Structure formats: structure tokens, C-alpha cells
Amino acid sequence: VTDFLAWRFVIGALAMTAVRPGALRRLPGGGRRAGALLGLALGAGYLAQTVGLQRTSPAVSGFITGMFVVFTPLLAAPLLRRPVGRPAWAAVILATVGLALLSLRGWSFGTGEALTVLCAVCFALHIVGLGAWSASYDSYGLAAAQLLVLAGSGLLLALPGGLSAPPDAGVWAALLVTGVLATALAFVVQTWAQAHLSPTRVAVTMTMEPVFAGLVAVVIAGDRLGWRQVAGAALILTAMVLVETGPRPAAKRRGVPLGG
């Protein structure tokens, strides 16, 4: 797992550097420090999640990781001094119940679950940090700084056990998809979007990930959706509608364009 993560982040960092080689160089010192802190938060989250997965089931891990939707407003309120309204809290509760229906088939709490809670807190810190800094710096450069730190962290985690090369074309294809699309492109889009959206809205929106995963599994892998999956997806979609139709806080500054 650590080898896969290391290659994924290295490929993502190389792809971003190749597209805009000077983006990181033009980023001011404050932006580089912000990118480094955001990258460290993500790196700690991925490490806690990876180690936690060795001690808990993937379903429980997926649900607890999704709990960043709860931790985000809890952290955003004191750190960013942005009050969270009732519609946002209602959306958080609905999204959490939806995640439980999508993921959980049983429950126990031990070391693996505790590590995964730490992962969710780190991911929430990343969302809150982006909410604080994304509007102040070039989106592309800030995303590149995060990925470079993630790539370095991934290599440090993988090297003690020996970094193995991808064994076949299938793994290379998976690495290219996750490294370029799910990492480089996704980080740029998220960094840009958080200059315009509140952290709580972003967190609720990101709970759509298991919904999309279920739809892809049905379309591509031929999986069947049971009542739990349908009900969970419906609750998350309801949370999305609730958080998007609720009152929006006044924007305190204009976001930086995606192109810098």
C-alpha cells in the first residue's frame, strides 16, 4: 500500500510540474508554507488511514474516514471563526447517517478505528486549511506544493520496506489514473473551489464520493444496489441539496483564478 501511495503522489507531482514548471517557483513564501502544512496534514491522514486499515475492515474505515464531514465544521468554527448554521449541521447529520448506511455492516472500536479517526481529523484540517489559504494564493502553485510534500512523505514511508516498481501494465494504468486524475487534477480543482466555498459545504459535497463509487460499480462492475445503498445515497443527496440551498456566508475576498 505504501509503495502504491508513493508512486501515486510522485506521478501526480511530476504531472503538475510538467504542465506548469514555474508555478511553485512563483508561489510566495507564505504560499509554500501553507502548501507544506496542508501536505503534511494529508500525509498524516493517509498514513493513519493505511495503518488503521491493517486493523479494521475497509467498510468501517470508509465510514470513519467520511466522518471528516463532522470534524470539518467542528474545527472550522473555532479556527476560522465562521459560525455553522442549522441547515449546515442538519446536512452534516444527514450525510453521516447516509455514510453509515452505505458503509457499515458491523461495528467495533480498537486501535484501527482510533487511527482512522485521526485520519478523518487530518482530512478535516486539510479542508479547513484550504478554506483559510486557498483564496490568497495561486490555486495551481498551492496544489503543487501540497503534492510535492505528499510525494516526499510517501517515499519516506515506502523506502524502509524497499520501494517496489509497479509490476505490470495494469498497476501502471491504475497509478496514472489515480496520480493524474484523482490526485493532480482533483487537488487543483479542490484548491480553486475552496476559494469560493465554505469548508462545511466542501465537506458535505465530498461525501458524494461513495455515492459515485456505487454508481460506477453498478455501471462498470455490474454490482447491485440494495436498499441500504439507495437510502444512504438519497440521504447524502438530500444533505447536498440542504447545504447548497441554505444561506451562504458573505465572501470576504475574491478567489484566485484557476490559471493563476
C-alpha angles and dihedrals in degrees: 000000000000090000091052092049092048093052091043094055094040090053091047092050092047091049092052092046092050093052096048110010095178099047095096093041091055092049110104122238093262090054092050091051090048091049091049093051092047091048091050091051090052093044091052089048094052091046093050091046093049095049091042091054089063088063104036139039122273090240094055090043091053092051096046091045088054088057087086082092087070098040094049098069090038089058097035095057097061099028099045096024090231114142115225113227127221095257090055092049090048089052091050091053093047092048091049093051089047091052090050092053091048097046118020125089097156139348142230131150124222142120094311093052092046091052090049090052086055088051091053091050090051092050089049090051088053092053092046091047091052088050089056100043111021095086093053101056141041107282095220095048092047091050091048091052090052093049094049090054090046091050091051091047091049092052092049090052094047102042099070090063093039121267108251123206117240104275101217147002092271093060091045089053091050090049093050092050094046095038099047105027106024094037116023099031094036093051093050092049093046092047091050094044094052090062085068105032135061118249092246092054090050092049093050091046091052091057084075087080095089090044091056090043090056093048092049090048090054095046099040107022098034095237120163124235115229127200092268092056093046093046093046092049091047092053092049091048089049089051089051092053092046095050093044096048095044123096114293121220114241112266110250095200142000119268123243113257116255091244094055 
